[in-house]
Amino acid sequence: MIVKMNKYSFVVLTSKRDEFLQRLQELGLVDVTTAGWEPSENDRRVMMDVDRYKAAIAKLTSMAADARYAGGVAYADGDEAFDRYVAAEEAVGALQSEIARLQKCAAEAEPWGEFDAEVIGRLRNEGVVLHFFTAQTGDYERGVEEWSKSYTVERVSDVEGVSHFVVITRPGEDVMIDAQEIKPLTQTAAQARAEIARLESEVASWDKVYANAVASVALLEKTRGTIAEQLDFSRVARSGKAEAEGALTVMEAWAEVDNQAQVDAMLDAEPGLYYIKEAPTPEDNTPVKLKNRWFASVFELIGSMYALPKYGTLDLTPLFAPFYMLFFAICLNDAGYGAIILAVGMALYFKGGKSMRQASWLSMLCGGATVLFGTYTGSLFGMSIPKMLGYESIADSPFLDFQGEFFSLALALGVVQILLGMAVNIYMTTRTFGFRYALGSLGWFLLLVAGCLAAALPMLNEAFVIPWFTTSSPAFYAVAGVALVLMLLFNSPGKNIFANIGSGLWNTYNNITGLLSDVLSYIRLFAIGLSGGVLALVFNSLAMGMTGLDAGLEGMSVVSIILKVILASVILLIGHGINLFMSTISSFVHPMRLTFVEFFKNAGFEMATRTFEPFKKQQDK
């Protein structure tokens, strides 16, 4: 359900504006329009500070699990904690960069063994220059004899097929050989490692600062909230329109109808303020807030990934929520996989905190639905439940033959959801523009319902035949005739008959092609559910076939059985893990696509461009 809003227009003395906004912020029930706000240079700096504090809090929160940063003492305030943290980050960052450079130097110096850089320098001063080269061992062995005719060549080491060697020359003499020369070494690997150890001890010396910063996360949160609050206040204050040469400020705001008594009482007591309260109009960019019962509210998480419904339209969340849960279960289609999703949801509920409650309930509902549907189709981690219960085939059992029967059921589900969307569209068109503007859509709805009852139901099951309503019955022709009249003659109210017929024929072409495409999209439910089940079966067969366990345990030693069971378990864990990951993503995404594209389109969904965000203190958010 979309929460009803009141629109407020404020005219306040500019000299009293900040005091008024402070009281409005403390009330925390009003969303002030800030569409015309342009951040100043100071606002931009504050925004950067908010982001820096947010990043610091996120990193320190992740560091809290490390024992090295336990037992810290909180700083006096958030500003000090942030400054100390930033100083530690800069110092540790510089040290880690130097450590990375030295690690590279140590790796480069390792093949050259122990040497003295000062001795190399003295040799150069005395007329002996050492050039350091590397080459593939094969290239070195093919070329060393030729190189030795012109230079003194000495191999130092061979490491992983690469020869490291030295060429000795006089000062100023160029070395012309087919090998890669490296820059002169300044320290040995041992010297580099010693320097690395010293720098790492310096890095460790900052652990106490980090520990104290970790203990100050609550202070950092408070300071970040204060800074964000100041930014929010500046944004609201600067968004007002100056009138009467700046003496007055005009502002627009919104509040929930349910809270109007509190809002009105505060505004009535405000000196230097004049306000108008009115109902929103279709031309207003009214902010949207949803308020649903528990079940539908869980699925607001899904709907918000696309958009909230426009104010004045219908909240489709309660209508698509049962379909999404069912579609998820169909796509995953395995009781074992569903139990894992259910367990993950329960873990999120108890361990994830309040921020994860909505996601945890969504996981539990979809996982629970998958357990029920997977049990109905007789699938448990790719194994057949009917066979485990002793049935010769699934046809002889009370379970659903998914592969043999669900193709047509998937299309039927699609038709049901599309018809529901069309019914919603007819209702919204009637409510907004009047019933006569919905007559064309009503004609299509009647024709499709009549076709489904007379033709589609018998195709699903002969027992569903309605004797007095078949494709050859007068009742069917009567309904179809009424539908055609509405489609062709009443689709464009106010226009002449020829314009209506032309428009109706064009709509017929578009609707037939569009509806056919929409219904066929629901085949994805069958395809995804079938592919996941086949992959699960393949991994089971692979595990049993590769280990020979499918032939039985007769004649195997205890050790052999244990090894084969371990190998089969590894294959099953990896295989089912991959399948569960891929199937869960598909089960999450494809029902969402069917909801957002097929259902929302046929329901005439209009998206909101603004959500309801009350102007309030940060600690209240």
C-alpha positions in Angstrom: 0.0 0.0 0.0 1.2 3.5 -0.8 1.1 5.8 2.2 -1.1 8.9 1.7 0.7 12.2 1.8 -0.1 15.8 2.5 1.7 18.6 0.6 2.8 21.6 2.6 3.9 25.0 1.3 5.9 27.1 3.8 6.5 30.8 3.8 8.9 31.7 6.6 10.9 34.8 7.6 14.4 34.2 6.4 15.7 35.5 9.7 13.7 32.7 11.4 14.4 30.0 8.8 17.3 28.2 10.5 15.4 28.0 13.9 12.3 26.7 12.1 14.4 24.0 10.2 16.0 22.9 13.5 12.6 22.3 15.0 11.5 20.6 11.8 14.5 18.3 11.9 13.9 17.4 15.6 10.3 16.5 14.7 11.6 14.2 11.9 8.3 13.7 10.1 8.6 16.0 7.1 10.3 15.5 3.8 11.5 18.9 2.4 11.8 19.2 -1.3 15.4 20.0 -2.3 15.3 19.6 -6.1 16.9 23.0 -6.7 19.9 22.5 -4.3 23.3 23.1 -5.7 26.2 22.1 -3.3 28.6 24.9 -2.5 32.4 24.3 -2.3 32.1 23.8 1.5 29.2 21.4 1.0 31.4 19.3 -1.3 34.2 19.2 1.3 31.7 18.1 3.9 30.4 15.4 1.5 34.0 14.1 1.1 34.4 14.1 4.9 31.2 12.0 5.3 32.6 9.5 2.7 36.0 9.4 4.4 34.4 8.7 7.8 32.2 6.0 6.3 35.2 4.3 4.7 37.1 4.5 7.9 34.2 3.0 9.9 33.8 0.2 7.4 37.5 -0.8 7.5 37.7 -0.5 11.3 34.6 -2.6 11.7 36.2 -5.4 9.5 39.4 -5.1 11.6 37.5 -5.7 14.8 37.5 -9.5 14.1 41.3 -9.5 14.1 42.8 -10.4 17.6 45.7 -8.0 16.9 43.3 -5.1 17.3 41.5 -6.3 20.5 41.8 -4.5 23.8 42.1 -1.0 22.5 41.1 2.1 24.5 38.7 4.6 22.8 40.0 8.0 22.1 38.4 11.1 23.6 36.2 11.9 20.6 35.5 10.9 17.0 37.7 13.7 15.6 40.8 12.5 17.5 40.1 8.9 16.5 39.7 9.8 12.9 42.9 11.9 12.8 44.9 9.1 14.5 43.5 6.6 12.1 44.3 8.7 9.0 47.9 9.2 10.3 48.2 5.4 10.8 46.9 4.7 7.3 49.3 7.2 5.7 52.3 5.8 7.7 51.4 2.1 7.2 50.7 2.7 3.5 54.1 4.2 2.9 55.8 1.4 4.9 53.9 -1.3 3.0 54.8 0.3 -0.4 58.5 0.2 0.7 58.1 -3.4 1.9 56.6 -4.3 -1.5 59.6 -2.7 -3.3 62.1 -4.5 -1.1 60.3 -7.8 -1.6 60.7 -7.4 -5.3 64.4 -6.5 -4.8 64.9 -9.6 -2.7 63.3 -11.8 -5.4 65.6 -10.2 -8.0 68.7 -10.5 -5.8 68.1 -14.1 -4.6 69.7 -15.9 -7.7 72.9 -13.8 -7.3 73.7 -15.1 -3.9 75.8 -13.1 -1.4 77.8 -10.2 -2.6 79.1 -6.8 -1.4 77.8 -3.8 -3.3 80.8 -1.7 -2.0 83.3 -4.2 -3.5 81.5 -4.0 -6.9 81.8 -0.2 -6.7 85.5 -0.3 -5.9 86.1 -2.7 -8.8 84.4 -0.2 -11.1 86.7 2.5 -9.8 89.7 0.3 -10.5 88.7 -0.4 -14.1 86.7 -3.6 -13.7 83.0 -3.3 -14.6 80.5 -6.1 -13.8 77.4 -6.3 -16.0 74.5 -8.5 -14.8 72.6 -10.5 -17.4 69.8 -13.1 -17.5 68.9 -15.5 -20.3 67.0 -18.7 -20.8 69.4 -21.5 -19.9 69.2 -23.0 -23.4 70.0 -19.6 -25.0 72.9 -19.1 -22.5 74.5 -22.5 -23.3 74.2 -22.0 -27.0 75.7 -18.5 -26.9 78.3 -18.6 -24.0 81.1 -20.0 -26.2 80.7 -17.2 -28.7 80.3 -14.6 -26.0 83.5 -15.8 -24.2 85.6 -14.9 -27.3 85.0 -11.2 -26.7 84.2 -11.0 -23.0 84.8 -12.7 -19.7 81.6 -14.5 -18.8 80.8 -16.2 -15.5 77.6 -18.0 -14.7 76.3 -17.4 -11.2 73.2 -19.6 -11.0 70.4 -21.3 -12.8 66.9 -20.8 -11.4 63.8 -22.3 -13.0 65.3 -22.5 -16.5 66.9 -19.0 -16.3 70.6 -18.5 -16.2 72.1 -15.6 -14.3 75.6 -14.6 -15.3 78.1 -11.8 -15.1 80.0 -10.2 -18.0 83.3 -8.4 -17.0 84.4 -5.5 -19.1 86.5 -2.3 -18.9 84.8 1.1 -18.2 83.0 2.4 -21.2 83.0 -0.8 -23.1 79.6 -1.9 -24.5 78.4 -5.5 -24.2 76.8 -6.8 -27.4 75.2 -10.1 -26.6 71.7 -11.6 -27.0 70.6 -11.5 -23.4 68.8 -9.1 -21.0 70.9 -6.9 -18.9 69.5 -5.8 -15.5 70.4 -2.8 -13.5 73.3 -3.1 -11.0 72.3 -4.7 -7.7 72.6 -2.5 -4.6 71.8 -5.1 -1.9 71.6 -8.8 -1.4 68.4 -10.8 -0.7 69.5 -11.2 2.9 70.0 -7.5 3.3 66.6 -6.8 1.7 64.9 -9.2 4.0 66.5 -7.7 7.0 65.2 -4.3 6.0 61.7 -5.8 5.4 61.7 -7.3 8.9 62.6 -3.9 10.3 59.8 -2.1 8.4 57.3 -4.8 9.4 58.1 -4.2 13.0 57.4 -0.5 12.3 54.0 -1.5 10.8 53.3 -3.6 13.9 54.0 -0.6 16.1 50.9 1.1 14.6 48.7 -1.8 15.8 48.0 -0.1 19.1 46.7 3.0 17.2 44.4 0.8 15.1 43.2 -1.1 18.2 42.3 2.2 19.8 40.6 3.4 16.6 38.6 0.1 16.5 37.4 0.8 20.0 36.3 4.2 18.9 34.0 3.1 16.1 30.9 4.3 18.0 32.5 7.7 18.4 33.3 7.8 14.7 29.7 6.9 13.9 28.5 9.7 16.1 30.9 12.2 14.5 30.0 11.1 11.0 26.3 11.4 11.8 26.9 15.0 13.1 28.7 15.9 9.9 26.0 14.3 7.7 23.4 16.1 9.8 25.1 19.5 9.1 25.2 18.7 5.4 21.6 17.7 5.4 20.6 20.9 7.2 22.6 23.0 4.7 21.0 21.2 1.8 17.5 21.9 3.1 18.3 25.5 4.1 19.8 26.3 0.7 16.9 24.7 -1.3 14.3 27.3 -0.3 13.3 30.0 -2.8 14.0 33.6 -1.7 11.2 36.1 -2.1 10.5 39.8 -1.1 14.1 40.7 -1.7 15.3 37.9 0.5 13.1 38.7 3.5 11.0 35.5 3.0 11.9 31.9 2.1 9.4 29.7 0.3 9.7 25.9 0.7 7.8 22.8 -0.2 7.5 19.7 2.0 5.6 16.5 2.4 4.3 14.5 5.4 2.2 11.4 6.0 -1.5 11.9 6.5 -1.3 9.7 9.6 1.2 12.2 11.2 -0.7 15.4 10.2 -1.8 16.1 13.8 1.8 16.2 15.1 3.0 18.2 12.1 0.2 20.7 12.2 0.6 21.2 15.9 4.3 22.0 15.4 3.6 24.4 12.5 0.8 26.2 14.3 3.1 27.0 17.2 5.9 28.3 14.9 6.3 32.1 14.9 6.9 33.9 11.6 5.5 31.0 9.6 2.6 30.8 7.1 1.8 27.4 5.6 -0.7 25.8 3.3 -1.7 22.1 3.5 -3.3 20.4 0.5 -3.7 17.0 -1.1 -1.2 16.1 -3.8 -2.1 16.6 -7.5 -1.0 14.3 -10.4 1.4 17.0 -11.5 3.3 17.0 -8.2 6.4 14.9 -7.7 5.0 13.3 -4.6 7.5 11.2 -2.6 6.5 7.6 -2.1 6.5 5.4 1.0 5.2 1.9 1.1 3.4 0.3 4.1 2.4 -3.4 3.7 1.6 -6.3 6.0 4.4 -8.6 7.0 4.3 -11.0 4.0 4.2 -8.3 1.3 6.7 -6.1 3.2 9.3 -8.8 2.8 9.1 -8.5 -1.0 9.4 -4.8 -1.0 13.2 -5.6 -1.2 12.5 -7.1 -4.6 10.3 -4.3 -5.9 12.7 -1.6 -4.8 15.4 -3.0 -7.0 13.3 -1.8 -10.0 11.4 1.2 -8.7 8.7 2.2 -6.3 5.2 2.8 -7.7 4.2 6.3 -8.6 2.1 8.1 -6.0 -1.6 7.8 -6.9 -1.2 4.4 -8.6 -1.3 0.9 -7.1 1.4 -0.8 -5.0 1.8 -4.1 -6.8 4.0 -5.7 -4.1 1.2 -7.8 -2.5 0.2 -9.0 -6.0 3.6 -10.2 -7.2 4.9 -11.5 -3.9 3.2 -14.9 -4.0 4.2 -15.3 -7.7 7.8 -14.5 -7.0 8.0 -17.0 -4.2 6.4 -19.7 -6.3 8.6 -18.9 -9.3 11.8 -19.0 -7.2 10.7 -22.5 -5.9 10.0 -23.7 -9.5 13.3 -22.5 -10.8 15.3 -24.1 -8.0 13.1 -27.2 -7.9 14.9 -29.3 -5.3 13.9 -29.9 -1.7 17.6 -30.2 -0.6 18.7 -27.0 -2.2 15.6 -25.3 -0.7 16.6 -26.5 2.8 20.0 -25.0 2.3 18.5 -21.6 1.3 16.1 -21.9 4.3 19.0 -22.6 6.7 21.0 -19.6 5.2 18.0 -17.4 5.9 17.7 -18.6 9.5 21.4 -17.9 10.0 21.0 -14.4 8.6 18.0 -13.8 10.9 19.9 -14.8 14.1 23.4 -13.5 13.2 22.9 -10.7 10.6 21.2 -8.1 12.9 18.3 -5.9 12.1 19.7 -4.7 8.8 19.5 -8.3 7.4 16.0 -9.1 8.7 14.2 -8.4 5.4 16.8 -10.4 3.4 16.6 -13.3 5.9 12.8 -13.5 5.7 13.0 -13.4 1.9 15.5 -16.3 2.0 13.4 -18.3 4.4 10.2 -17.8 2.5 11.7 -18.7 -0.9 13.7 -21.6 0.7 10.6 -22.9 2.4 8.6 -22.7 -0.8 11.4 -24.6 -2.6 11.4 -27.3 0.0 7.6 -27.8 -0.5 7.7 -27.6 -4.3 10.9 -29.8 -4.6 9.2 -32.4 -2.4 6.1 -32.3 -4.6 8.2 -32.9 -7.7 10.2 -35.6 -5.9 13.7 -34.1 -6.1 16.2 -34.2 -3.2 19.7 -33.2 -4.2 19.1 -34.7 -7.6 17.8 -38.0 -6.2 14.3 -39.3 -6.9 12.1 -39.3 -3.8 9.6 -41.6 -5.4 12.3 -44.2 -6.1 13.5 -43.9 -2.5 10.0 -44.6 -1.4 9.7 -47.7 -3.6 7.7 -46.4 -6.5 8.7 -47.9 -9.9 8.2 -44.6 -11.7 7.0 -41.1 -10.8 3.9 -41.7 -12.9 2.8 -44.3 -10.4 3.4 -42.0 -7.4 1.4 -39.0 -6.0 4.4 -36.7 -7.0 4.4 -34.3 -10.0 6.2 -35.4 -13.1 8.0 -32.1 -13.6 9.7 -33.0 -16.9 6.6 -34.5 -18.4 3.8 -32.2 -17.1 5.2 -28.8 -16.1 5.8 -27.3 -19.5 2.1 -26.5 -20.0 1.7 -25.6 -16.3 4.4 -23.0 -16.7 2.5 -21.4 -19.5 -0.7 -21.5 -17.5 1.0 -19.7 -14.6 2.2 -17.1 -17.0 -1.3 -16.6 -18.4 -2.7 -16.2 -14.8 -0.2 -13.6 -13.9 -0.6 -11.6 -17.1 -4.4 -11.7 -16.7 -4.0 -10.4 -13.2 -1.8 -7.6 -14.5 -4.4 -6.7 -17.1 -7.1 -6.6 -14.5 -5.0 -4.2 -12.4 -4.5 -2.1 -15.5 -8.3 -1.9 -16.1 -8.9 -1.0 -12.5 -6.3 1.8 -12.5 -7.5 3.2 -15.8 -11.0 3.3 -14.5 -10.0 4.9 -11.3 -7.8 7.6 -13.0 -9.7 8.4 -16.2 -13.1 6.8 -16.0 -14.6 3.5 -17.0 -15.1 4.3 -20.7 -11.3 4.6 -21.2 -10.9 1.1 -19.9 -13.4 -0.6 -22.3 -10.8 -1.5 -24.9 -8.6 -3.2 -22.4 -11.7 -4.9 -20.8 -12.5 -6.3 -24.3 -9.1 -7.9 -24.5 -9.4 -9.2 -21.0 -12.8 -10.8 -21.6 -11.5 -12.4 -24.9 -8.5 -13.9 -23.2 -10.4 -15.2 -20.2 -13.0 -16.7 -22.5 -10.3 -18.4 -24.6 -8.6 -19.7 -21.5 -11.8 -21.2 -20.1 -13.1 -22.6 -23.3 -9.8 -23.8 -25.0 -6.8 -23.7 -22.6 -8.4 -25.5 -19.6 -9.3 -28.6 -21.6 -5.8 -28.7 -23.0 -4.4 -28.9 -19.4 -6.8 -31.6 -18.3 -9.9 -33.0 -19.8 -11.6 -33.0 -16.4 -11.5 -29.2 -16.5 -13.9 -28.9 -19.4 -16.9 -26.6 -18.7 -19.8 -28.2 -20.6 -21.7 -25.0 -21.2 -18.6 -22.9 -22.1 -16.6 -24.6 -24.9 -15.2 -23.1 -28.1 -18.4 -24.2 -29.9 -20.9 -23.0 -27.2 -23.2 -20.0 -27.7 -22.0 -18.5 -24.3 -18.4 -18.4 -25.7 -19.4 -16.7 -28.9 -21.5 -14.2 -26.9 -18.6 -13.2 -24.7 -16.2 -13.2 -27.7 -18.6 -11.0 -29.6 -18.9 -8.5 -26.7 -15.1 -8.5 -26.4 -14.6 -7.8 -30.1 -17.1 -4.9 -30.0 -15.3 -3.3 -27.0 -11.8 -3.9 -28.7 -12.7 -2.4 -32.0 -15.3 0.2 -31.3 -14.6 1.6 -27.8 -10.8 1.6 -27.6 -10.5 5.4 -28.2 -13.3 7.3 -26.5 -14.3 10.5 -28.2 -13.1 9.5 -31.7 -15.3 8.5 -34.7 -16.0 4.9 -35.5 -13.4 4.6 -38.3 -10.6 5.9 -36.0 -11.7 3.4 -33.4 -11.7 0.5 -35.8 -8.3 1.4 -37.2 -6.8 1.9 -33.7 -8.4 -1.4 -32.6 -6.9 -3.3 -35.5 -3.5 -1.9 -34.8 -3.8 -2.7 -31.1 -4.9 -6.2 -32.1 -1.6 -6.8 -34.0 0.5 -5.3 -31.1 -1.4 -7.2 -28.4 -1.3 -10.6 -30.1 2.5 -10.4 -30.8 3.2 -8.9 -27.3 1.0 -11.3 -25.4 2.4 -14.3 -27.2 6.0 -13.2 -26.4 5.0 -12.5 -22.7 3.4 -15.9 -22.2 6.3 -17.8 -23.9 8.7 -16.0 -21.5 7.3 -18.2 -18.7 8.8 -21.3 -20.3 12.0 -20.1 -18.5 10.4 -21.5 -15.3 10.3 -24.9 -16.8 13.7 -24.7 -18.5 15.6 -23.4 -15.4 14.0 -25.9 -13.1 14.7 -28.8 -15.5 18.3 -27.8 -16.1 19.1 -27.6 -12.4 17.6 -31.0 -11.8 19.5 -32.5 -14.7 22.8 -31.1 -13.5 22.2 -32.4 -10.0 21.5 -35.9 -11.5 24.7 -35.6 -13.6 26.9 -34.8 -10.6 25.3 -37.7 -8.7 26.1 -40.1 -11.5 29.6 -38.7 -11.9 30.4 -39.2 -8.3 29.1 -42.8 -8.2 30.5 -43.7 -11.6 34.0 -42.4 -11.1 34.4 -44.1 -7.8 32.7 -47.4 -8.8 30.2 -47.1 -6.0 27.3 -47.5 -8.4 28.4 -51.2 -8.8 28.0 -51.9 -5.1 30.4 -52.5 -2.2 30.7 -56.3 -2.6 34.4 -57.4 -2.7 35.8 -54.0 -1.6 38.1 -53.7 1.4 37.2 -51.3 4.2 40.1 -48.9 3.2 38.9 -48.9 -0.4 35.3 -48.2 0.6 36.4 -45.3 2.8 38.6 -43.8 0.0 35.9 -44.1 -2.5 33.3 -42.6 -0.2 35.6 -39.6 0.5 36.3 -39.1 -3.2 32.5 -39.3 -4.0 31.8 -36.8 -1.2 34.3 -34.4 -2.6 32.8 -34.6 -6.1 29.3 -34.2 -4.8 30.2 -31.2 -2.6 31.9 -29.4 -5.5 29.3 -30.4 -8.1 26.3 -29.6 -6.0 27.9 -26.4 -4.7 28.4 -25.1 -8.3 24.9 -26.2 -9.2 23.4 -24.6 -6.1 25.2 -21.3 -6.8 24.2 -21.1 -10.4 20.6 -22.3 -9.8 20.1 -19.8 -7.0 21.3 -16.9 -9.1 18.9 -18.0 -11.9 16.1 -18.5 -9.4 16.6 -15.0 -8.1 17.0 -13.2 -11.4 14.5 -14.8 -13.8 11.4 -14.5 -11.5 12.5 -10.9 -11.1 12.6 -10.5 -14.9 9.1 -12.0 -15.3 7.8 -9.6 -12.6 9.4 -6.4 -13.9 8.9 -7.0 -17.6 5.8 -9.2 -18.1 3.7 -8.5 -15.1 4.6 -4.8 -14.6 4.1 -4.0 -18.3 0.7 -5.6 -18.5 -0.4 -4.0 -15.2 0.6 -0.5 -16.5 3.1 0.1 -13.8 4.4 3.7 -13.4 7.5 4.3 -11.4 8.1 7.0 -8.8 11.1 9.3 -9.1 11.3 10.1 -5.4 11.1 8.2 -2.2 9.9 9.6 1.2 13.0 10.7 3.2 12.1 12.7 6.3 14.3 15.6 7.4 15.5 14.3 10.7 18.4 13.8 13.1 20.9 11.2 11.9 20.6 9.1 15.1 16.9 8.8 14.3 17.5 7.4 10.8 
